[in-house]
C-alpha cells in the first residue's frame, strides 16, 4: 500500500459519460483494473495494486482545458497503438520535446490526456 504524503498528488478522478465504456477503454489502452463501488463510480487500480484514481459517471462531458494528466510509457509507439485500438482520438503527436516524445489524446468521454516516453 502506498503511504500518503503531505501535499503529494494522491488521487485523480475522471468524469465519464459511459462508465462501462470508459472502463473498457482504459482496460484496453493501458491494462487498468477497477474497483466497482456503486453504480456510477469505479476506482482505478494502478499497476502496483493500489487505487490511484476513479471514474465518476456524469451526464455531460467534461469541458476541455484544465490540468493535463500525463502517463509514462516505456514504449510510446505501442501505447499509441493501444490508445487508438481502444477508441481514443489522437489530438497531437507524437512529437519530440526535451526529455523524450509524447502525444495527446481524448478518451471516449472527451477527457484529454498525454503519454510520454524516452
C-alpha positions as CSV (number, residue, x, y, z in Angstrom):
1,X,0.0,0.0,0.0
2,X,1.3,3.5,-0.9
3,X,1.8,5.7,2.1
4,X,0.0,9.1,2.0
5,X,2.5,12.0,1.8
6,X,1.6,15.6,2.7
7,X,0.9,17.6,-0.5
8,X,1.7,14.7,-2.8
9,X,-0.8,14.2,-5.6
10,X,-2.9,11.4,-4.2
11,X,-5.8,10.6,-6.5
12,X,-7.2,11.6,-9.9
13,X,-10.8,11.4,-10.9
14,X,-12.1,11.4,-14.4
15,X,-15.7,12.4,-15.3
16,X,-17.1,10.0,-17.9
17,X,-20.4,9.8,-19.7
18,X,-20.4,6.0,-20.1
19,X,-18.8,4.1,-17.1
20,X,-18.7,0.6,-18.7
21,X,-17.3,2.2,-21.9
22,X,-14.7,4.1,-20.0
23,X,-13.6,1.0,-18.1
24,X,-13.3,-0.9,-21.4
25,X,-11.3,1.9,-23.0
26,X,-8.8,2.2,-20.1
27,X,-8.5,-1.5,-19.7
28,X,-7.7,-2.0,-23.4
29,X,-5.5,1.1,-23.7
30,X,-3.5,0.7,-20.5
31,X,-4.4,-2.6,-18.8
32,X,-6.0,-0.8,-15.9
33,X,-8.3,-2.7,-13.5
34,X,-11.2,-1.3,-11.4
35,X,-13.0,-1.5,-8.1
36,X,-16.7,-1.1,-8.7
37,X,-18.1,0.7,-5.6
38,X,-21.6,1.7,-6.7
39,X,-23.5,2.5,-9.9
40,X,-21.8,5.4,-11.3
41,X,-18.4,5.1,-9.7
42,X,-15.3,2.9,-10.1
43,X,-11.9,3.2,-8.6
44,X,-8.8,2.9,-10.8
45,X,-6.3,0.2,-9.7
46,X,-2.7,1.0,-10.6
47,X,-0.1,-1.5,-11.8
48,X,1.1,-1.8,-8.2
49,X,-2.3,-2.8,-7.0
50,X,-3.0,0.5,-5.2
51,X,-6.1,2.6,-6.1
52,X,-4.8,5.7,-7.8
53,X,-8.0,7.3,-9.1
54,X,-11.6,6.9,-10.1
55,X,-14.1,7.2,-12.9
56,X,-17.3,9.2,-12.0
57,X,-20.4,9.0,-14.2
58,X,-21.7,12.4,-15.3
59,X,-24.4,13.5,-17.7
60,X,-22.4,15.9,-19.7
61,X,-18.8,15.5,-21.0
62,X,-16.2,17.5,-19.1
63,X,-15.1,20.8,-20.8
64,X,-11.7,20.7,-22.4
65,X,-8.9,22.5,-20.6
66,X,-7.7,22.5,-17.1
67,X,-4.9,20.2,-15.7
68,X,-3.4,17.8,-18.2
69,X,-2.8,14.3,-16.9
70,X,0.4,12.7,-18.3
71,X,1.1,9.0,-18.2
72,X,4.6,7.5,-18.8
73,X,5.3,4.7,-21.3
74,X,8.3,2.5,-21.9
75,X,7.2,2.0,-25.5
76,X,5.4,5.1,-26.7
77,X,4.5,3.7,-30.2
78,X,2.9,0.6,-28.7
79,X,0.9,2.7,-26.2
80,X,-0.2,5.0,-29.1
81,X,-1.5,1.9,-30.9
82,X,-3.3,0.7,-27.8
83,X,-5.0,4.0,-27.4
84,X,-6.1,4.0,-31.0
85,X,-7.3,0.4,-30.8
86,X,-9.3,1.2,-27.6
87,X,-11.1,4.1,-29.4
88,X,-9.0,7.1,-28.3
89,X,-8.8,10.1,-30.6
90,X,-5.2,11.4,-31.3
91,X,-5.0,15.2,-30.8
92,X,-1.3,15.8,-31.4
93,X,1.9,14.0,-31.8
94,X,3.9,12.0,-31.2
95,X,6.3,14.9,-31.1
96,X,9.7,15.4,-29.6
97,X,10.3,17.6,-26.5
98,X,13.3,17.9,-24.2
99,X,13.3,14.6,-22.4
100,X,11.6,12.4,-25.0
101,X,8.5,12.1,-27.1
102,X,4.8,12.5,-26.3
103,X,1.3,12.5,-27.7
104,X,-2.1,13.8,-26.5
105,X,-5.4,12.1,-27.0
106,X,-9.0,12.2,-25.8
107,X,-10.9,9.2,-24.3
108,X,-14.4,8.4,-25.5
109,X,-15.8,10.9,-22.8
110,X,-13.7,13.8,-24.2
111,X,-11.0,13.8,-21.4
112,X,-7.6,14.9,-22.7
113,X,-4.6,13.0,-21.5
114,X,-1.0,12.8,-22.6
115,X,1.6,10.0,-22.7
116,X,5.3,10.5,-22.8
117,X,8.3,8.2,-23.1
118,X,12.0,8.3,-23.8
